[in-house]
Amino acid sequence: MLAVAVLAALVVGAMCTKVDLTVEKGSDAKKLVLNIKYTRPGDTLAEVELRQHGSEEWEPMTKKGNLWEVTSAKPLTGPMNFRFMSKGGMKNVFDEVIPTAFKVGKTYTPEYN
């Protein structure tokens, strides 16, 4: 019973978490700079990783001020997937969020399954 209650709490917590990813200036074909709005009361992002389309590898994003960024030797391939870990221990994976032809200034919101 306890395992079911814990699982239910995690699912509800994940569903209550809203994430918006805005592509910022400085982004180009090989660099992605994001302003990530993570709204979960009492929690903040600790880690963000990106996985490009067709890859099995998760690439860590670096936090610089309020922005998260990743640079690649080759052009980034979308749609890009994101994995978040919050300081409170919440983990979320969002698939196919940002396309290859992303637009600077556009906000992308993951769909919840």
PyRosetta script that sets phi, psi and omega in degrees:
from pyrosetta import init, pose_from_sequence

init()
pose = pose_from_sequence("MLAVAVLAALVVGAMCTKVDLTVEKGSDAKKLVLNIKYTRPGDTLAEVELRQHGSEEWEPMTKKGNLWEVTSAKPLTGPMNFRFMSKGGMKNVFDEVIPTAFKVGKTYTPEYN")
pose.set_psi(1, -41.4)
pose.set_omega(1, -179.2)
pose.set_phi(2, -61.8)
pose.set_psi(2, -40.9)
pose.set_omega(2, 179.7)
pose.set_phi(3, -61.8)
pose.set_psi(3, -40.1)
pose.set_omega(3, 179.1)
pose.set_phi(4, -65.6)
pose.set_psi(4, -41.8)
pose.set_omega(4, 179.8)
pose.set_phi(5, -64.4)
pose.set_psi(5, -42.3)
pose.set_omega(5, 178.7)
pose.set_phi(6, -64.3)
pose.set_psi(6, -44.9)
pose.set_omega(6, 179.0)
pose.set_phi(7, -61.5)
pose.set_psi(7, -42.7)
pose.set_omega(7, 178.9)
pose.set_phi(8, -62.9)
pose.set_psi(8, -40.3)
pose.set_omega(8, 178.8)
pose.set_phi(9, -64.2)
pose.set_psi(9, -40.3)
pose.set_omega(9, 179.1)
pose.set_phi(10, -66.0)
pose.set_psi(10, -41.9)
pose.set_omega(10, 179.9)
pose.set_phi(11, -64.8)
pose.set_psi(11, -46.0)
pose.set_omega(11, 178.9)
pose.set_phi(12, -63.1)
pose.set_psi(12, -42.0)
pose.set_omega(12, 178.4)
pose.set_phi(13, -60.5)
pose.set_psi(13, -42.9)
pose.set_omega(13, 179.8)
pose.set_phi(14, -65.6)
pose.set_psi(14, -37.6)
pose.set_omega(14, -178.8)
pose.set_phi(15, -71.9)
pose.set_psi(15, -24.7)
pose.set_omega(15, -179.9)
pose.set_phi(16, -85.4)
pose.set_psi(16, -5.8)
pose.set_omega(16, -178.8)
pose.set_phi(17, -90.0)
pose.set_psi(17, 123.3)
pose.set_omega(17, 178.2)
pose.set_phi(18, -105.3)
pose.set_psi(18, 134.0)
pose.set_omega(18, 179.9)
pose.set_phi(19, -129.3)
pose.set_psi(19, 130.8)
pose.set_omega(19, 173.4)
pose.set_phi(20, -126.5)
pose.set_psi(20, 133.3)
pose.set_omega(20, 179.5)
pose.set_phi(21, -116.5)
pose.set_psi(21, 116.2)
pose.set_omega(21, 179.6)
pose.set_phi(22, -107.2)
pose.set_psi(22, 125.7)
pose.set_omega(22, 178.4)
pose.set_phi(23, -76.3)
pose.set_psi(23, 125.6)
pose.set_omega(23, -174.3)
pose.set_phi(24, -104.8)
pose.set_psi(24, 166.2)
pose.set_omega(24, 175.1)
pose.set_phi(25, -55.4)
pose.set_psi(25, 146.2)
pose.set_omega(25, -176.4)
pose.set_phi(26, 100.7)
pose.set_psi(26, -14.1)
pose.set_omega(26, 177.2)
pose.set_phi(27, -78.0)
pose.set_psi(27, 141.1)
pose.set_omega(27, 174.5)
pose.set_phi(28, -151.5)
pose.set_psi(28, -166.5)
pose.set_omega(28, -175.0)
pose.set_phi(29, -60.3)
pose.set_psi(29, -28.3)
pose.set_omega(29, -177.4)
pose.set_phi(30, -111.1)
pose.set_psi(30, 0.3)
pose.set_omega(30, -177.7)
pose.set_phi(31, -139.8)
pose.set_psi(31, 133.6)
pose.set_omega(31, 178.2)
pose.set_phi(32, -122.3)
pose.set_psi(32, 122.8)
pose.set_omega(32, 178.7)
pose.set_phi(33, -117.5)
pose.set_psi(33, 122.9)
pose.set_omega(33, -175.1)
pose.set_phi(34, -123.8)
pose.set_psi(34, 141.8)
pose.set_omega(34, 166.3)
pose.set_phi(35, -102.4)
pose.set_psi(35, 112.9)
pose.set_omega(35, -175.4)
pose.set_phi(36, -105.7)
pose.set_psi(36, 119.2)
pose.set_omega(36, 175.3)
pose.set_phi(37, -95.4)
pose.set_psi(37, 111.2)
pose.set_omega(37, -178.8)
pose.set_phi(38, -115.7)
pose.set_psi(38, 110.0)
pose.set_omega(38, -174.7)
pose.set_phi(39, -112.7)
pose.set_psi(39, 93.8)
pose.set_omega(39, 171.8)
pose.set_phi(40, -134.6)
pose.set_psi(40, 114.2)
pose.set_omega(40, -174.6)
pose.set_phi(41, -49.9)
pose.set_psi(41, 127.9)
pose.set_omega(41, 176.8)
pose.set_phi(42, 76.5)
pose.set_psi(42, 13.9)
pose.set_omega(42, -176.2)
pose.set_phi(43, -137.5)
pose.set_psi(43, 154.5)
pose.set_omega(43, 176.4)
pose.set_phi(44, -139.2)
pose.set_psi(44, 163.7)
pose.set_omega(44, 179.2)
pose.set_phi(45, -74.0)
pose.set_psi(45, 138.7)
pose.set_omega(45, 176.2)
pose.set_phi(46, -108.5)
pose.set_psi(46, -39.2)
pose.set_omega(46, -178.2)
pose.set_phi(47, -141.9)
pose.set_psi(47, 145.0)
pose.set_omega(47, 174.0)
pose.set_phi(48, -135.1)
pose.set_psi(48, 133.8)
pose.set_omega(48, 177.0)
pose.set_phi(49, -128.3)
pose.set_psi(49, 151.8)
pose.set_omega(49, -179.3)
pose.set_phi(50, -121.1)
pose.set_psi(50, 139.0)
pose.set_omega(50, 171.7)
pose.set_phi(51, -124.4)
pose.set_psi(51, 122.6)
pose.set_omega(51, 180.0)
pose.set_phi(52, -77.6)
pose.set_psi(52, 156.2)
pose.set_omega(52, 179.5)
pose.set_phi(53, -56.2)
pose.set_psi(53, 132.5)
pose.set_omega(53, 177.2)
pose.set_phi(54, 83.3)
pose.set_psi(54, -0.9)
pose.set_omega(54, -178.8)
pose.set_phi(55, -105.1)
pose.set_psi(55, 152.0)
pose.set_omega(55, 173.6)
pose.set_phi(56, -100.2)
pose.set_psi(56, -7.3)
pose.set_omega(56, -173.6)
pose.set_phi(57, -93.8)
pose.set_psi(57, 132.1)
pose.set_omega(57, 173.6)
pose.set_phi(58, -92.4)
pose.set_psi(58, 126.2)
pose.set_omega(58, -179.5)
pose.set_phi(59, -102.8)
pose.set_psi(59, 126.4)
pose.set_omega(59, 179.4)
pose.set_phi(60, -69.4)
pose.set_psi(60, 140.3)
pose.set_omega(60, 174.2)
pose.set_phi(61, -96.8)
pose.set_psi(61, 148.5)
pose.set_omega(61, -178.5)
pose.set_phi(62, -101.8)
pose.set_psi(62, 134.7)
pose.set_omega(62, 177.8)
pose.set_phi(63, -90.0)
pose.set_psi(63, 126.9)
pose.set_omega(63, 176.8)
pose.set_phi(64, -129.5)
pose.set_psi(64, 102.4)
pose.set_omega(64, -174.3)
pose.set_phi(65, 67.2)
pose.set_psi(65, -123.9)
pose.set_omega(65, 178.4)
pose.set_phi(66, -94.8)
pose.set_psi(66, 3.5)
pose.set_omega(66, -174.8)
pose.set_phi(67, -110.4)
pose.set_psi(67, 153.3)
pose.set_omega(67, 174.9)
pose.set_phi(68, -116.5)
pose.set_psi(68, 136.5)
pose.set_omega(68, -179.4)
pose.set_phi(69, -142.5)
pose.set_psi(69, 156.4)
pose.set_omega(69, 174.9)
pose.set_phi(70, -142.7)
pose.set_psi(70, 141.4)
pose.set_omega(70, 177.8)
pose.set_phi(71, -121.9)
pose.set_psi(71, 138.7)
pose.set_omega(71, -178.1)
pose.set_phi(72, -122.4)
pose.set_psi(72, 148.6)
pose.set_omega(72, 176.9)
pose.set_phi(73, -70.5)
pose.set_psi(73, -27.8)
pose.set_omega(73, 179.5)
pose.set_phi(74, -114.3)
pose.set_psi(74, 161.6)
pose.set_omega(74, 176.3)
pose.set_phi(75, -55.8)
pose.set_psi(75, 139.2)
pose.set_omega(75, 178.6)
pose.set_phi(76, -67.7)
pose.set_psi(76, 142.2)
pose.set_omega(76, -177.4)
pose.set_phi(77, -115.6)
pose.set_psi(77, 119.5)
pose.set_omega(77, 177.9)
pose.set_phi(78, -100.8)
pose.set_psi(78, 177.2)
pose.set_omega(78, -1.6)
pose.set_phi(79, -68.9)
pose.set_psi(79, 141.5)
pose.set_omega(79, -174.9)
pose.set_phi(80, -95.4)
pose.set_psi(80, 142.5)
pose.set_omega(80, 179.7)
pose.set_phi(81, -105.3)
pose.set_psi(81, 152.3)
pose.set_omega(81, -178.7)
pose.set_phi(82, -132.4)
pose.set_psi(82, 142.1)
pose.set_omega(82, 176.0)
pose.set_phi(83, -124.2)
pose.set_psi(83, 127.2)
pose.set_omega(83, -178.7)
pose.set_phi(84, -115.8)
pose.set_psi(84, 144.3)
pose.set_omega(84, 169.9)
pose.set_phi(85, -128.6)
pose.set_psi(85, 125.0)
pose.set_omega(85, -180.0)
pose.set_phi(86, -93.5)
pose.set_psi(86, 164.2)
pose.set_omega(86, 177.6)
pose.set_phi(87, -63.6)
pose.set_psi(87, -26.2)
pose.set_omega(87, 178.2)
pose.set_phi(88, -83.2)
pose.set_psi(88, 0.3)
pose.set_omega(88, 176.9)
pose.set_phi(89, 94.8)
pose.set_psi(89, 1.9)
pose.set_omega(89, 178.9)
pose.set_phi(90, -75.3)
pose.set_psi(90, 133.1)
pose.set_omega(90, 176.9)
pose.set_phi(91, -116.6)
pose.set_psi(91, 135.5)
pose.set_omega(91, 177.5)
pose.set_phi(92, -137.0)
pose.set_psi(92, 141.5)
pose.set_omega(92, 172.2)
pose.set_phi(93, -123.3)
pose.set_psi(93, 129.3)
pose.set_omega(93, 178.7)
pose.set_phi(94, -121.8)
pose.set_psi(94, 122.6)
pose.set_omega(94, -176.7)
pose.set_phi(95, -96.1)
pose.set_psi(95, 145.0)
pose.set_omega(95, 172.1)
pose.set_phi(96, 51.2)
pose.set_psi(96, 57.5)
pose.set_omega(96, -175.9)
pose.set_phi(97, -92.4)
pose.set_psi(97, -48.8)
pose.set_omega(97, -174.7)
pose.set_phi(98, -117.2)
pose.set_psi(98, 127.2)
pose.set_omega(98, -179.1)
pose.set_phi(99, -76.7)
pose.set_psi(99, 167.6)
pose.set_omega(99, 176.1)
pose.set_phi(100, -59.2)
pose.set_psi(100, -43.7)
pose.set_omega(100, -178.0)
pose.set_phi(101, -90.0)
pose.set_psi(101, 54.5)
pose.set_omega(101, 179.9)
pose.set_phi(102, -67.3)
pose.set_psi(102, 159.4)
pose.set_omega(102, -179.2)
pose.set_phi(103, -115.9)
pose.set_psi(103, 129.6)
pose.set_omega(103, 175.1)
pose.set_phi(104, -63.0)
pose.set_psi(104, 132.8)
pose.set_omega(104, -178.8)
pose.set_phi(105, 94.3)
pose.set_psi(105, -14.6)
pose.set_omega(105, -179.1)
pose.set_phi(106, -84.3)
pose.set_psi(106, 141.6)
pose.set_omega(106, 176.4)
pose.set_phi(107, -103.1)
pose.set_psi(107, 131.1)
pose.set_omega(107, 178.8)
pose.set_phi(108, -112.8)
pose.set_psi(108, 130.3)
pose.set_omega(108, 179.9)
pose.set_phi(109, -116.2)
pose.set_psi(109, 121.7)
pose.set_omega(109, 179.2)
pose.set_phi(110, -61.6)
pose.set_psi(110, 149.4)
pose.set_omega(110, 174.0)
pose.set_phi(111, -88.6)
pose.set_psi(111, 140.4)
pose.set_omega(111, 178.6)
pose.set_phi(112, -96.7)
pose.set_psi(112, 134.9)
pose.set_omega(112, 180.0)
pose.set_phi(113, -86.6)
pose.dump_pdb("model.pdb")
